[in-house]
Structure formats: structure tokens, C-alpha cells
Amino acid sequence: MVVAAYLHAPAVALVGLAAAVGVTLPQIGAAARARWTRLPAGDPRLDTALATESLIEEAVFVVGPVLVVAAATSVAPGAGLLVAAGLVALGCALFLAHRSTEPPPRPAAGDERRARATASRGVRVLIVMFLAIGGLFGLTEVGVVALTRELGRPGVAGVLLAAWAGASLVSGTVYGSRAWPGDPARRLILSAAAMAVGGVLIAVANQSVIAAAVALVIAGTANAPTLITGNTLVAVVAPAEAITEAYTWLSVTVFAGIAVGATLGGVLIDHGGAPGALWAAAGAGVLATTAAAIGRRTQALGAR
């Protein structure tokens, strides 16, 4: 893709190459979480491990764009993509070389066919939830950028979003360091409801940058606990032989939700300004909460 860009290839070629990059990107996050699920359900170390995975991903989302922009602006326009590709290659090699934590193979007996992750009602509930959560993220990101522009402070958009992500990192660290008793499905409902309330706070705080900053910090504290708890439930509701597939579904749906949310947010901003996108983000939080509540009531998020 870098070579094609330097050769001024047509836009359609660049789009096709970008799609190829996305299709071939290894799902290391899902594979790593599948290794952690060798810990038995109920083991407090599982929550801590999954919390660590989620925090690493969030840290990458914050630090990664900064590194890519720095490489692209200080070295060469294509340097950002090349650095990213190099990190993927190095990280994958190190991960694959660590064989001691690799789950043992689970061969099917006779003509038995492997169960699909989506055959589980619980996994389907989590897919809907994570799609809504991704939508909330995408809508909030473009909504905050538009809000700072409308308030005449476009330069602080990055700071506000960093505060939102930072609050999530702190809350995720605290959440993952404790052993939580009780029903994780209930905790999922509560944390998703907190995300929805946080979305409402952000939408209401649209008159000043300071109010928006406070609302984003409060709202951000619900993000990581929700993602961590959802990932913890995968080990409970997914077929044992389809754990990696289930985690991959959640990763894919979050990114799909972000893409859809960002696109929808742009349309709403064009028609009604930043508040339209921010209220839609709150609505996505309500959808995630509703899915979690239905999943618990129907026992889809209960035992496998």
C-alpha cells in the first residue's frame, strides 16, 4: 500500500490494498484471550488477565496514533504504516514463539462437528452488546471533535478524548486488580448502564469545554469494566472448542460498531450538529444495556 501510494496509484487500488491489509491482520487479541481462558471460570486471575488485555488494547489506541503521526510527519509519509507493519510482524513472532501457554488442541471425536461460537445465545447477546458499544465509541469520538469545533476550541479535541480514554484505563486497572463476587452478568448490566448514563452526561454537557471534559472523565470510567466483564463471560457462554472464534467476533463487532458509529455520527453532525451524534451515542449505550438485561433474564449469559 505504501509503494502504491508513492507511485500515485488510483484511489480504487489504494482502497483495495487497505482492505487486504485489514483482512490479513492477525487476531492476536482473540488468540491471547483464548490462552487466558485455560484458567477455570471463577478463578480471580482470569478477570485480572482479561483486564490486562483490555488495558493494553486501550493504551495502544491512545499511543498508537501518536506514534504513527510522529513517524509520518518527522520521517516520511509512509513511515507510519511501515512502523505499524513492523510492530505487527515482531509482536506476532514473539507471541507465536511463546508455546508454553498455547492451549492444547481439541480434536473432534469421529464425525462430531465443531460447534460454532454463534450457536451460543450468550455469544450472540455479547455480539449485539459489543456492536452497540463500538457504536457508542465511534459516535462519541466524532461528536466530541465536532463539539470542540462548534465551541471554537478545535485544538482540545485530542485532549478531551485522551481524558476519556485515560479514565477508562484507570478504572480498568482498579477493576481488574480486585476479585469481584457475585453474578458477572449482573455486573455487565450495571457497567453498561453506567456507560449509557455517561453518554447522557456528555450529550448534556455541550455548552462548555470544561463541562464536556468532566463528563468524559466520568463516562470513561465505565468503558473498561464493561469490556472486561463482557470478555470474562465469553469463557462461560461460548463452546469450549470455539473460544478463539467467540473472542474474534467481539473484536470484529467493536470495530464494526466504531466504523458505523463514526459514519452515522458524521451524518447527524451535518444535519443537527454535535448534540445529534452525542445523543445517538447515549442511545447506543441504552441498546447495550438492554441487550445485557435481556441476556441475563433469558439466562443466555448464564452457564454454558
N, C-alpha and C positions, 0 to 999 in steps of 0.2 A: 504493500500500500504506500509506503514511503517512496519507493522508487517510482511508482506510477504517478504520485503527486509531483515529484520533481520533474518527471517527463511531461507534465501537463496533460495527463490522460483525461478523457471525457468524464464528466461527473458520474455517469451511469457505471463506469468502470470502478471508480472510487467507492461508490455505494456497494457494488457487488463484492469488492475486496473487503470492505468493512464488515459486511455480513459474514464473509468467510472467516474473518478473524473472530467474530463473536461465536460462530458455530463451533469452531475448534478450540475455544477457550476451555481448558480443563476445569472440572468442577471440584477443585481441591477442598473447598469449604465443606461440601457434602461428604466427600470421602473422609475428611478429618473427623467430622461429627460421627460418622459411622464407626470409626475406630473407638471413639469415646464411649459409644453405647455398648461396648463389651462390659462396661460396669453395670451391675444389676440395677434394675429400677428401684428407686428408693435410696440408693447409695448417695449420700450428700455430696460426694465428689463429682457426681455426674452434673449436678447443677453448676458447680464451680467450673468444671471443664467447659460446659456449653457456654457459660457466661464469658469465659476467657476467649472462646472462639468468636462470640458476638462482638466483644470489645475490640478484638484485633481487627475485625472487618470494619467497625465504625471508625477506628483510628486510621485505617487505610483510606476510607472515604474522605477523611479530613486532610490527611497528609499527602495522599497520592496526587490530587490535582495540583497542589502547591509544587511538588517536585517536578511534575510534568511541565507545568508552565515555566518554572525556573530553567529547566533544560531547554525548552523550546525557545525561550527568549534570550538566554545567555550563551547558548552553544549554537544551535541551529534549529529551524522549524521542525525538522523530522526527529530531532534528538529525543523529544518526549516519548514518542511512540517506540523508538528503539530501546530506550531505557526500560520502558514498561515490558517490552517483549523479553529483554534480557532478564529482568526480575522474575518473570513468569517461568522462563526456562530454568533458571537457577533454583527457584523455590520448588518447582516440580521435581527436579533431580534430587534435591535434598530430601523431599518428602518420600519419594519412591525408594530412596536408599535406606530409609528407616523401617526395616522389615519387622522388627520385634513387636510392634503394635498392630500389625496388619491382622484383621480378623481372619480366622480360618475359613476355607471355602466350605460352602454348604451344598454339596451335590444333591440333585433331586433323586429320589428313590424310584427306580423303574420308570413308568410312564407319567409319573407325577409332574404336573406343570407348575412352574413357579408362579406364585401369586403376585399380581401387580399391586403396587403401592396404592393406586387409586381405587382398588377394590375395597379398601377400608373406608367406612363412613367417616371415621375420625380424621383420616388424612384429607378427605375431601373438604371437611369443615375447616381444617387448618389452611388448605389451599385458598379457600374463599377469604379467610381472615387475612392471610399474608398478601393477597391481591389487594384487599382494601387498605391494608397498612402501607403498601407500596404507593397506592393512590394518594394516601394522606401525605406521604413524604414528597411525592412529585408536586402535588398541589401547593403544599406549604412552601417548598423551595422557590417556585416561580412566583407565588403570591407575595413572599417576603421581598424578593427582588423588585417586583412591581410597586410594592408599598413604599419602599425606601425611595424609589424614583418619584412617586407621587408626593412624598413629603419633602422632596428637594434634597435628599441625602443619599444618593445612589451609592456613594462610596462605602457606606457602612453595611451594605447587604451581606458581604462576606463575614464581617464581624458578628452580625446577628445570627447567621446560620452556624458559625463556629461555636457561639454560645449555646445554641440549641443542641448541637452535637456533643459539646463538652458536658452539658448537664446530663445527657444520656450516658456518657462514659462514666461519670462519677456515680450515678445511680446504679448502673450495671455492675460496677466494681463492688459497691456495697451489697447489692442484691446477691451477687454470686459468691460473696465471702461468707454468707450465712446459710445454715441448714433450715429450710422452711417446712414446718409441719403442715399437715392438712392436705386438702384436695388441690392439686395443681390446676385442675380445670376451673375451680372457683377463683384461684389467683389470676388465671388468664382473663376471666371476665372482669375482675376488678382493675387489672392493669390496662385492659383495652378501654374500659370506661374512663379511666384516668386520661388516656390518650384523647378520647372524644372530648372530654371536658377541657383538656389543654388546647384542642383545636378551637373550641368556642372562645376561650380566653384570647387566643391570638387574633381571631376574627374581630372580637370586640375592641381589642387594643389597636385600633387602626388610625388613631389621631396623633400619635407621637412616637418617635423612635424609642424613647425610654420605656414607654408602656409596652411597646412591642418586644423590647429586649427582655423585660421582666416576664412577660407572658411566654416567650420562647424558652426561657430557662425553666420555668415551672412545667411547661408542657414537655420539654425534653426529658425530664426525669422519668416519664412513663414509657419512653420508647424502648430502652434496652430491656427492662424487666419483662415487657410483653413479648419481645422477640425471644428472649432466653426461655421463658416458660413455654412458649409455643414449640420451640425446638426440643425442650425436655419431653413434651408429650408425644413427640414422634416415636420415641423408643417404646411408648406404651401402646400406641394405637396402630402402628404400621406392622405388617407381616415381617417376621424376623429376617426372611431372605430378601426383603425389599427395602431395607433401611436406607441404603445409599440413594435409591431411587426416590424415596419419600423426601429426604433432605434436599435432593436436587430440585424436586417440584417446588419446595418452599423458596429456595434461592431464585429459581426462574420466575415464580409468580411475584415476588417482591420487585424484581427489576421490571417485569412487565407492568406492574402497577405504577411504578415510578414513571415509566415511559407514557402510559396512558394518562396518568395524573398531570404530568407536565404539559402534554398536548392539550388536554381539556382545560387546564389552567390558563394556557395562552389564549384559548378561545373566550373563556369567561372574562379574562382581563381586558381583551379587546372590546367586549360588549358592555362590561359594567365595572371595570377597574379591579384593583387588588382585592377588595372585600368579597367579590364573587368567588374567586379562587380559594380564599381563606375559609369562607363558609362551606364551600364544597369539601374542603379538607376535613372540617368538623363532621360533615355528613359521612365521609369515608370512615371516620372513627366510630360513628354510630353503627355503621354497617358491620365493622369488625366486632364490635361489642355484641351486636345481635347474633352474629354467626357463632360466637363463643357461647352465648347463653343457650342458643338452640342446641349446640353440640353437647353441652352438659345436661340439658333437660332430656334429650333423647338418648343419653348415655353413649353417644358416639365418641366422646372424649374420655370414656372410662376404660376399663380393662380391654385388652385385645380380644 
